[in-house]
């Protein structure tokens, strides 16, 4: 079975995946890194870029002697996963796109994202969390501390530099619709039926353009499906792993199930 890389969204960190990791088969080798600027990771160097984030995922795989992996991302993590699919196709065993899409920002969306980055510089990270919190969860889960603590705490750990670097990187991303269309590995597109940021009716178009895609819609979940519907997400990811392209044999590692940070951070946290 392939290894699994779980890439968090904005404004989260690796803790987004805690419930998912706990539900997966313990034999699955899992990497759930903090992206640059989040968790314990320093902000990325140079011009903000999702491609640099994808390159760091490759470094993490190399560090763990993993030749090929299923790469799944939520939100911003989905953008990074698509960059990985474009630039590191030989390392990809399967692709999971969770609460995300392949298109670039429209001119209006890009301007709003860059304006939010400037607001965060002036007012602090609360400006970003206050802007996104009302849209992250379904109406029934909105405002519940067991959900909202994840983005709030992650944003505080990221700080102004981490949050603004990520916002600017997302604003500059290219359209990767053709990357999705050209996929030759098994793919999963998973979306919440109550998503307030990317309506489900729009999300349903993405799997139609991916020949290898399986679409899963979680009817009662909002944008943040890994927190609102962990069982459904874990089940869908397990199926993707089963369908994935087998990885070349690698030396065994212990323990099998690993959650790790990117290479510049302290040693991996074992779970």
KOLNU-712591 format. One record per residue (C-alpha): residue number from 1; residue in three letters; x negated, y, z. Coordinates in nm, 4 decimals. Layout:
+-----+--------+----------+----------+----------+
: num : residu :        x :        y :        z :
+-----+--------+----------+----------+----------+
: NUM :    ALA :        X :        Y :        Z :
...
+-----+--------+----------+----------+----------+
//
This chain:
+-----+--------+----------+----------+----------+
: num : residu :        x :        y :        z :
+-----+--------+----------+----------+----------+
:   1 :    UNK :   0.0000 :   0.0000 :   0.0000 :
:   2 :    UNK :  -0.1240 :   0.3501 :  -0.0829 :
:   3 :    UNK :  -0.2222 :   0.6062 :   0.1769 :
:   4 :    UNK :   0.0227 :   0.8918 :   0.2329 :
:   5 :    UNK :  -0.0625 :   1.2615 :   0.2509 :
:   6 :    UNK :   0.2053 :   1.4844 :   0.4071 :
:   7 :    UNK :   0.1662 :   1.8570 :   0.3344 :
:   8 :    UNK :   0.3588 :   2.0981 :   0.5520 :
:   9 :    UNK :   0.5590 :   2.3953 :   0.4336 :
:  10 :    UNK :   0.5713 :   2.7627 :   0.5343 :
:  11 :    UNK :   0.5703 :   2.8681 :   0.8143 :
:  12 :    UNK :   0.4940 :   2.5259 :   0.9632 :
:  13 :    UNK :   0.1868 :   2.3179 :   1.0398 :
:  14 :    UNK :   0.1219 :   1.9435 :   1.0639 :
:  15 :    UNK :   0.3678 :   1.9107 :   1.3542 :
:  16 :    UNK :   0.6466 :   1.9344 :   1.0954 :
:  17 :    UNK :   0.5779 :   1.5676 :   1.0231 :
:  18 :    UNK :   0.5617 :   1.4325 :   1.3797 :
:  19 :    UNK :   0.9027 :   1.2617 :   1.3631 :
:  20 :    UNK :   0.8294 :   1.1200 :   1.0175 :
:  21 :    UNK :   0.4933 :   0.9701 :   1.1166 :
:  22 :    UNK :   0.6570 :   0.8028 :   1.4159 :
:  23 :    UNK :   0.9154 :   0.6379 :   1.1892 :
:  24 :    UNK :   0.6780 :   0.5063 :   0.9218 :
:  25 :    UNK :   0.5315 :   0.1578 :   0.9227 :
:  26 :    UNK :   0.2233 :   0.1692 :   1.1496 :
:  27 :    UNK :   0.0271 :  -0.0030 :   0.8732 :
:  28 :    UNK :   0.0609 :   0.3040 :   0.6512 :
:  29 :    UNK :  -0.2445 :   0.5245 :   0.6526 :
:  30 :    UNK :  -0.1163 :   0.8797 :   0.6961 :
:  31 :    UNK :  -0.2969 :   1.2102 :   0.6612 :
:  32 :    UNK :  -0.0992 :   1.5139 :   0.7772 :
:  33 :    UNK :  -0.3434 :   1.8045 :   0.7484 :
:  34 :    UNK :  -0.3069 :   2.1644 :   0.8500 :
:  35 :    UNK :  -0.3462 :   2.3828 :   0.5430 :
:  36 :    UNK :  -0.5973 :   2.6716 :   0.5510 :
:  37 :    UNK :  -0.4917 :   2.9339 :   0.8030 :
:  38 :    UNK :  -0.2560 :   2.7011 :   0.9910 :
:  39 :    UNK :  -0.3074 :   2.4959 :   1.3058 :
:  40 :    UNK :  -0.6773 :   2.4910 :   1.3829 :
:  41 :    UNK :  -0.7818 :   2.5635 :   1.0250 :
:  42 :    UNK :  -0.9605 :   2.8860 :   0.9301 :
:  43 :    UNK :  -0.8086 :   3.1049 :   0.6617 :
:  44 :    UNK :  -0.9155 :   3.0118 :   0.3115 :
:  45 :    UNK :  -1.2035 :   3.2012 :   0.1566 :
:  46 :    UNK :  -1.1754 :   3.4129 :  -0.1536 :
:  47 :    UNK :  -0.8584 :   3.4953 :  -0.3428 :
:  48 :    UNK :  -0.5486 :   3.3296 :  -0.1910 :
:  49 :    UNK :  -0.4694 :   3.0220 :  -0.3985 :
:  50 :    UNK :  -0.2641 :   2.7058 :  -0.3661 :
:  51 :    UNK :  -0.5254 :   2.5367 :  -0.5837 :
:  52 :    UNK :  -0.7815 :   2.5872 :  -0.3072 :
:  53 :    UNK :  -0.5389 :   2.4178 :  -0.0693 :
:  54 :    UNK :  -0.5088 :   2.1229 :  -0.3092 :
:  55 :    UNK :  -0.8869 :   2.1041 :  -0.3365 :
:  56 :    UNK :  -0.9054 :   2.0792 :   0.0423 :
:  57 :    UNK :  -0.6684 :   1.7821 :   0.0314 :
:  58 :    UNK :  -0.9141 :   1.6081 :  -0.2014 :
:  59 :    UNK :  -1.1959 :   1.6790 :   0.0454 :
:  60 :    UNK :  -0.9856 :   1.5239 :   0.3217 :
:  61 :    UNK :  -0.9307 :   1.2124 :   0.1106 :
:  62 :    UNK :  -1.3024 :   1.1915 :   0.0407 :
:  63 :    UNK :  -1.3780 :   1.2275 :   0.4099 :
:  64 :    UNK :  -1.1496 :   0.9322 :   0.4823 :
:  65 :    UNK :  -1.2819 :   0.7263 :   0.1848 :
:  66 :    UNK :  -0.9381 :   0.7214 :   0.0213 :
:  67 :    UNK :  -0.9558 :   0.6898 :  -0.3567 :
:  68 :    UNK :  -0.5884 :   0.7514 :  -0.4341 :
:  69 :    UNK :  -0.2838 :   0.8517 :  -0.2306 :
:  70 :    UNK :   0.0836 :   0.9306 :  -0.2441 :
:  71 :    UNK :   0.1014 :   1.3067 :  -0.1922 :
:  72 :    UNK :   0.4235 :   1.4550 :  -0.0549 :
:  73 :    UNK :   0.4910 :   1.8157 :   0.0356 :
:  74 :    UNK :   0.7768 :   2.0198 :   0.1718 :
:  75 :    UNK :   0.8374 :   2.3779 :   0.0569 :
:  76 :    UNK :   0.4918 :   2.5384 :   0.0139 :
:  77 :    UNK :   0.3518 :   2.1895 :   0.0576 :
:  78 :    UNK :   0.5409 :   2.0881 :  -0.2552 :
:  79 :    UNK :   0.3688 :   2.3662 :  -0.4478 :
:  80 :    UNK :   0.0345 :   2.2345 :  -0.3226 :
:  81 :    UNK :   0.1334 :   1.8783 :  -0.4169 :
:  82 :    UNK :   0.2096 :   1.9931 :  -0.7722 :
:  83 :    UNK :  -0.1279 :   2.1656 :  -0.7912 :
:  84 :    UNK :  -0.2837 :   1.8394 :  -0.6752 :
:  85 :    UNK :  -0.0936 :   1.6524 :  -0.9471 :
:  86 :    UNK :  -0.2200 :   1.8948 :  -1.2102 :
:  87 :    UNK :  -0.5856 :   1.9124 :  -1.1111 :
:  88 :    UNK :  -0.6481 :   1.5754 :  -0.9435 :
:  89 :    UNK :  -0.4330 :   1.3348 :  -1.1407 :
:  90 :    UNK :  -0.6794 :   1.0488 :  -1.0938 :
:  91 :    UNK :  -0.6301 :   1.0666 :  -0.7158 :
:  92 :    UNK :  -0.2486 :   1.0554 :  -0.7311 :
:  93 :    UNK :  -0.0553 :   0.7328 :  -0.6645 :
:  94 :    UNK :   0.2860 :   0.8952 :  -0.6243 :
:  95 :    UNK :   0.4380 :   1.2398 :  -0.5716 :
:  96 :    UNK :   0.6977 :   1.3548 :  -0.3194 :
:  97 :    UNK :   0.8680 :   1.6917 :  -0.3652 :
:  98 :    UNK :   1.0757 :   1.7808 :  -0.0600 :
:  99 :    UNK :   1.2859 :   2.0982 :  -0.0428 :
: 100 :    UNK :   1.0778 :   2.2592 :  -0.3161 :
: 101 :    UNK :   1.0700 :   2.3315 :  -0.6884 :
: 102 :    UNK :   0.8224 :   2.3576 :  -0.9744 :
: 103 :    UNK :   0.8947 :   2.7091 :  -1.1020 :
: 104 :    UNK :   0.6837 :   3.0163 :  -1.0331 :
: 105 :    UNK :   0.8317 :   3.3078 :  -0.8436 :
: 106 :    UNK :   1.0422 :   3.5449 :  -1.0477 :
: 107 :    UNK :   0.9124 :   3.9010 :  -1.0579 :
: 108 :    UNK :   1.1666 :   3.9944 :  -0.7915 :
: 109 :    UNK :   1.0790 :   3.7008 :  -0.5645 :
: 110 :    UNK :   0.7066 :   3.7692 :  -0.6033 :
: 111 :    UNK :   0.7547 :   4.1339 :  -0.5085 :
: 112 :    UNK :   0.9566 :   4.0352 :  -0.2010 :
: 113 :    UNK :   0.6931 :   3.7827 :  -0.0938 :
: 114 :    UNK :   0.4122 :   4.0364 :  -0.1256 :
: 115 :    UNK :   0.6210 :   4.2968 :   0.0565 :
: 116 :    UNK :   0.6740 :   4.0487 :   0.3402 :
: 117 :    UNK :   0.2973 :   3.9962 :   0.3602 :
: 118 :    UNK :   0.2516 :   4.3701 :   0.4008 :
: 119 :    UNK :   0.5226 :   4.3802 :   0.6667 :
: 120 :    UNK :   0.3476 :   4.1014 :   0.8582 :
: 121 :    UNK :   0.0262 :   4.3045 :   0.8523 :
: 122 :    UNK :   0.2115 :   4.6000 :   1.0011 :
: 123 :    UNK :   0.4407 :   4.4268 :   1.2486 :
: 124 :    UNK :   0.2935 :   4.0822 :   1.3168 :
: 125 :    UNK :   0.4049 :   3.7266 :   1.2408 :
: 126 :    UNK :   0.7500 :   3.7764 :   1.3924 :
: 127 :    UNK :   0.8400 :   3.9740 :   1.0808 :
: 128 :    UNK :   0.8040 :   3.6573 :   0.8747 :
: 129 :    UNK :   0.9693 :   3.4178 :   1.1170 :
: 130 :    UNK :   1.2624 :   3.6543 :   1.1663 :
: 131 :    UNK :   1.3037 :   3.6719 :   0.7890 :
: 132 :    UNK :   1.3018 :   3.2971 :   0.7241 :
: 133 :    UNK :   1.4537 :   3.1430 :   1.0381 :
: 134 :    UNK :   1.8184 :   3.2096 :   0.9422 :
: 135 :    UNK :   1.7635 :   3.0151 :   0.6180 :
: 136 :    UNK :   1.5498 :   2.7212 :   0.7317 :
: 137 :    UNK :   1.8208 :   2.5016 :   0.8826 :
: 138 :    UNK :   2.1774 :   2.4038 :   0.8125 :
: 139 :    UNK :   2.4450 :   2.6110 :   0.9824 :
: 140 :    UNK :   2.5006 :   2.3415 :   1.2430 :
: 141 :    UNK :   2.1322 :   2.3363 :   1.3415 :
: 142 :    UNK :   2.0477 :   2.7038 :   1.3040 :
: 143 :    UNK :   1.9225 :   2.8555 :   1.6275 :
: 144 :    UNK :   1.8670 :   2.5260 :   1.8094 :
: 145 :    UNK :   1.5361 :   2.5428 :   2.0022 :
: 146 :    UNK :   1.4502 :   2.1808 :   1.9212 :
: 147 :    UNK :   1.4249 :   2.2916 :   1.5577 :
: 148 :    UNK :   1.3227 :   2.6583 :   1.5693 :
: 149 :    UNK :   1.0231 :   2.5990 :   1.7976 :
: 150 :    UNK :   0.8354 :   2.4301 :   1.5120 :
: 151 :    UNK :   0.8150 :   2.7300 :   1.2743 :
: 152 :    UNK :   0.7887 :   2.9861 :   1.5540 :
: 153 :    UNK :   0.4967 :   2.8142 :   1.7242 :
: 154 :    UNK :   0.3241 :   2.7308 :   1.3968 :
: 155 :    UNK :   0.3481 :   3.0925 :   1.2813 :
: 156 :    UNK :   0.2027 :   3.2145 :   1.6092 :
: 157 :    UNK :  -0.0900 :   2.9751 :   1.5721 :
: 158 :    UNK :  -0.1452 :   3.0850 :   1.2112 :
: 159 :    UNK :  -0.1527 :   3.4520 :   1.3033 :
: 160 :    UNK :  -0.1373 :   3.7451 :   1.0651 :
: 161 :    UNK :  -0.4297 :   3.6305 :   0.8503 :
: 162 :    UNK :  -0.2990 :   3.2778 :   0.7994 :
: 163 :    UNK :   0.0554 :   3.3875 :   0.7239 :
: 164 :    UNK :  -0.0406 :   3.6612 :   0.4774 :
: 165 :    UNK :  -0.2955 :   3.4437 :   0.2956 :
: 166 :    UNK :  -0.0274 :   3.1777 :   0.2405 :
: 167 :    UNK :   0.2332 :   3.4309 :   0.1268 :
: 168 :    UNK :  -0.0063 :   3.5785 :  -0.1270 :
: 169 :    UNK :  -0.1118 :   3.2330 :  -0.2488 :
: 170 :    UNK :   0.2522 :   3.1366 :  -0.3089 :
: 171 :    UNK :   0.3202 :   3.4644 :  -0.4886 :
: 172 :    UNK :   0.0386 :   3.3945 :  -0.7356 :
: 173 :    UNK :   0.1249 :   3.0340 :  -0.8168 :
: 174 :    UNK :   0.1964 :   2.9444 :  -1.1809 :
: 175 :    UNK :   0.4974 :   2.7608 :  -1.3176 :
: 176 :    UNK :   0.4329 :   2.3872 :  -1.2967 :
: 177 :    UNK :   0.7473 :   2.2579 :  -1.4649 :
: 178 :    UNK :   0.5377 :   2.0958 :  -1.7389 :
: 179 :    UNK :   0.3202 :   1.9297 :  -1.4761 :
: 180 :    UNK :   0.6329 :   1.7723 :  -1.3289 :
: 181 :    UNK :   0.7575 :   1.6635 :  -1.6717 :
: 182 :    UNK :   0.4293 :   1.4939 :  -1.7552 :
: 183 :    UNK :   0.4084 :   1.2866 :  -1.4362 :
: 184 :    UNK :   0.3236 :   0.9235 :  -1.4940 :
: 185 :    UNK :   0.3388 :   0.8069 :  -1.1333 :
: 186 :    UNK :   0.6468 :   0.7322 :  -0.9199 :
: 187 :    UNK :   0.8074 :   1.0480 :  -0.7869 :
: 188 :    UNK :   1.0577 :   1.1418 :  -0.5194 :
: 189 :    UNK :   1.2648 :   1.4594 :  -0.5162 :
: 190 :    UNK :   1.4439 :   1.5016 :  -0.1840 :
: 191 :    UNK :   1.6698 :   1.7907 :  -0.0926 :
: 192 :    UNK :   1.9200 :   1.8974 :   0.1692 :
: 193 :    UNK :   2.2782 :   1.9409 :   0.0604 :
: 194 :    UNK :   2.3164 :   2.2449 :   0.2894 :
: 195 :    UNK :   1.9920 :   2.4152 :   0.1829 :
: 196 :    UNK :   2.0274 :   2.7949 :   0.2062 :
: 197 :    UNK :   1.6987 :   2.8776 :   0.0277 :
: 198 :    UNK :   1.7133 :   2.6485 :  -0.2757 :
: 199 :    UNK :   2.0754 :   2.5467 :  -0.3412 :
: 200 :    UNK :   2.1215 :   2.1760 :  -0.3992 :
: 201 :    UNK :   2.2873 :   2.2408 :  -0.7359 :
: 202 :    UNK :   1.9593 :   2.3981 :  -0.8519 :
: 203 :    UNK :   1.7450 :   2.1277 :  -0.6941 :
: 204 :    UNK :   1.9271 :   1.8579 :  -0.8888 :
: 205 :    UNK :   1.7753 :   1.9910 :  -1.2106 :
: 206 :    UNK :   1.4181 :   1.9056 :  -1.1070 :
: 207 :    UNK :   1.4476 :   1.5243 :  -1.1072 :
: 208 :    UNK :   1.6202 :   1.5386 :  -1.4467 :
: 209 :    UNK :   1.2940 :   1.6724 :  -1.5910 :
: 210 :    UNK :   1.0723 :   1.4077 :  -1.4282 :
: 211 :    UNK :   1.0959 :   1.0696 :  -1.6040 :
: 212 :    UNK :   0.9668 :   0.8794 :  -1.3007 :
: 213 :    UNK :   1.1702 :   1.0606 :  -1.0355 :
: 214 :    UNK :   1.4152 :   0.9230 :  -0.7828 :
: 215 :    UNK :   1.6479 :   1.1845 :  -0.6345 :
: 216 :    UNK :   1.7683 :   1.1734 :  -0.2751 :
: 217 :    UNK :   2.0083 :   1.4335 :  -0.1383 :
: 218 :    UNK :   2.0717 :   1.4476 :   0.2359 :
: 219 :    UNK :   2.4239 :   1.5858 :   0.2482 :
: 220 :    UNK :   2.4260 :   1.7517 :   0.5905 :
: 221 :    UNK :   2.0659 :   1.8757 :   0.6061 :
: 222 :    UNK :   1.9406 :   2.2237 :   0.5264 :
: 223 :    UNK :   1.6046 :   2.3319 :   0.3912 :
: 224 :    UNK :   1.3962 :   2.1698 :   0.6624 :
: 225 :    UNK :   1.4815 :   1.8063 :   0.5948 :
: 226 :    UNK :   1.1799 :   1.6560 :   0.7798 :
: 227 :    UNK :   1.3146 :   1.7982 :   1.1062 :
: 228 :    UNK :   1.6876 :   1.7750 :   1.0388 :
: 229 :    UNK :   1.6923 :   1.4311 :   0.8773 :
: 230 :    UNK :   1.3706 :   1.2467 :   0.9713 :
: 231 :    UNK :   1.5172 :   0.8982 :   0.9268 :
: 232 :    UNK :   1.6340 :   0.9709 :   0.5733 :
: 233 :    UNK :   1.3042 :   1.1358 :   0.4799 :
: 234 :    UNK :   1.0976 :   0.8514 :   0.6269 :
: 235 :    UNK :   1.3109 :   0.5935 :   0.4435 :
: 236 :    UNK :   1.2705 :   0.7753 :   0.1113 :
: 237 :    UNK :   0.8945 :   0.8125 :   0.1597 :
: 238 :    UNK :   0.8658 :   0.4436 :   0.2461 :
: 239 :    UNK :   1.0369 :   0.3559 :  -0.0812 :
: 240 :    UNK :   0.8010 :   0.5867 :  -0.2682 :
: 241 :    UNK :   0.5041 :   0.4142 :  -0.1060 :
: 242 :    UNK :   0.6381 :   0.0748 :  -0.2110 :
: 243 :    UNK :   0.6715 :   0.1947 :  -0.5705 :
: 244 :    UNK :   0.3376 :   0.3767 :  -0.5833 :
: 245 :    UNK :   0.0387 :   0.2955 :  -0.8009 :
: 246 :    UNK :  -0.1878 :   0.0560 :  -0.6078 :
: 247 :    UNK :  -0.5087 :   0.2122 :  -0.4844 :
: 248 :    UNK :  -0.8475 :   0.0491 :  -0.5427 :
: 249 :    UNK :  -0.9676 :  -0.1636 :  -0.2544 :
: 250 :    UNK :  -1.1438 :   0.0407 :   0.0134 :
: 251 :    UNK :  -1.3243 :  -0.0646 :   0.3288 :
: 252 :    UNK :  -1.0805 :  -0.1094 :   0.6196 :
: 253 :    UNK :  -1.0536 :   0.1736 :   0.8688 :
: 254 :    UNK :  -0.9276 :   0.1688 :   1.2232 :
: 255 :    UNK :  -0.6733 :   0.2685 :   1.3285 :
: 256 :    UNK :  -0.4633 :   0.2309 :   1.0145 :
: 257 :    UNK :  -0.2273 :   0.5176 :   1.0862 :
: 258 :    UNK :  -0.4133 :   0.8481 :   1.0974 :
: 259 :    UNK :  -0.3170 :   1.2111 :   1.1176 :
: 260 :    UNK :  -0.6025 :   1.4348 :   1.0215 :
: 261 :    UNK :  -0.7029 :   1.7926 :   0.9792 :
: 262 :    UNK :  -0.8950 :   1.9230 :   0.6819 :
: 263 :    UNK :  -1.2716 :   1.8660 :   0.6648 :
: 264 :    UNK :  -1.3815 :   2.1896 :   0.8310 :
: 265 :    UNK :  -1.1883 :   2.1088 :   1.1473 :
: 266 :    UNK :  -1.2692 :   1.8858 :   1.4488 :
: 267 :    UNK :  -1.2379 :   1.5040 :   1.4111 :
: 268 :    UNK :  -0.8943 :   1.3615 :   1.3178 :
: 269 :    UNK :  -0.6243 :   1.3242 :   1.5777 :
: 270 :    UNK :  -0.5188 :   0.9606 :   1.5973 :
: 271 :    UNK :  -0.1506 :   0.8726 :   1.6292 :
+-----+--------+----------+----------+----------+
//
